[in-house]
Amino acid sequence: MADGTFGLSSAVANETAPVWAKVKDFVTPMEWPAQATLISEINALKRERDAVILAHNYMTPEIFHGVGDYVGDSLGLAKEAARSDARVIVQAGVHFMAETSKILSPDKMVLIPDLRAGCSLAASITGADVRLIKQRHPGLPVVTYVNTTADVKAETDICCTSANAVQVVEWAAREWGVDRVILIPDEFLARNVAAQTTVGIIAWKGRCEVHERFTADDIAEMRAAYPGAEILAHPECPEDVLAASDFAGSTAAMTDYVMARKPRQVVLITECSMASNIKGDVPDVNFIGPCNMCPHMKRITLENIRDCLLKLQFEVTVPEDMIEKGRLAVQRMIDLPPPAIPARYDLFKARHHVAVELI
Ligand code: SF4
């Protein structure tokens, strides 16, 4: 079974051998024949349906390496959705990501393999909430994390991701000629961004249920147990977690860090599949826990991706007026030049300069 051929036709074994090489540390030999068969079926259906699969960094390794045509963070996937010529987009991610793809590609059919794949952050706020916030803070630009529903994006001036949030906040303050901006809905992202800029931040109490659970004590325990291990944290974590880490950045920035530096031991303070997916490309790096699982991301499986392509289900639609308004906010973000500063969070400043007004 070491070569991944057990029980498979030679055609499927050959097609999926490069995938097996990347996932064999995470998929058991018992599981692989069924997964390899599904990967082969999905690849055939993609050709038949003129479809591409956008796979987020938090997908399981067999999806990420096996069927993802484009893989990456929210920003990268949003850009690919806009660029792709395919007729059908399958979002291997959560519902707000599929809506973002639809906003950027309204003429394409956008499918999500499980309509229940939600997000605690996206669920924390509605378009009506944003209208109330705007009434309370007239004249301030609204910067919204991409992890929001289409009705929230429709009330937004410009979107951001954790990779470009500081740059977007500073751009919005300059364009509007103000010294404060509304940055919603993730409270911790807002606090961590506030630590990087002199622009004042008005935030909302949304939380990512995966990242909010990490604590500075977790970091201290990891340091004691694994001296020398490098600790990388996502900016949706609390500020004291970032301050205790060696590096903080988006999933794309974490990937770049590991690829470039190849640390002997590394801890990724984020969703569990991140480490498994990077490991396929840097086998000599030893990834150590802890990690937290996103139950919403884990609703997406090879089986429901296959079914969604086979039956062309479940289509994600967005009302036309929301598409128009939401596209302006997302496109503004995409049109900004690449960040002048690296997409990493300055940990030293994070300990010293934070000013956030919570709504
Ligand atoms: S990891 Fe957090 S932000 Fe991402 S989908 Fe899951 S709950 Fe939402």
Boltz pocket constraint, residues with backbone or C-beta under 6 A from the ligand:
constraints:
  - pocket:
      binder: B
      contacts: [[A, 58], [A, 94], [A, 118], [A, 119], [A, 120], [A, 121], [A, 122], [A, 147], [A, 207], [A, 208], [A, 209], [A, 210], [A, 211], [A, 271], [A, 294], [A, 295], [A, 296], [A, 297]]
      max_distance: 6.0
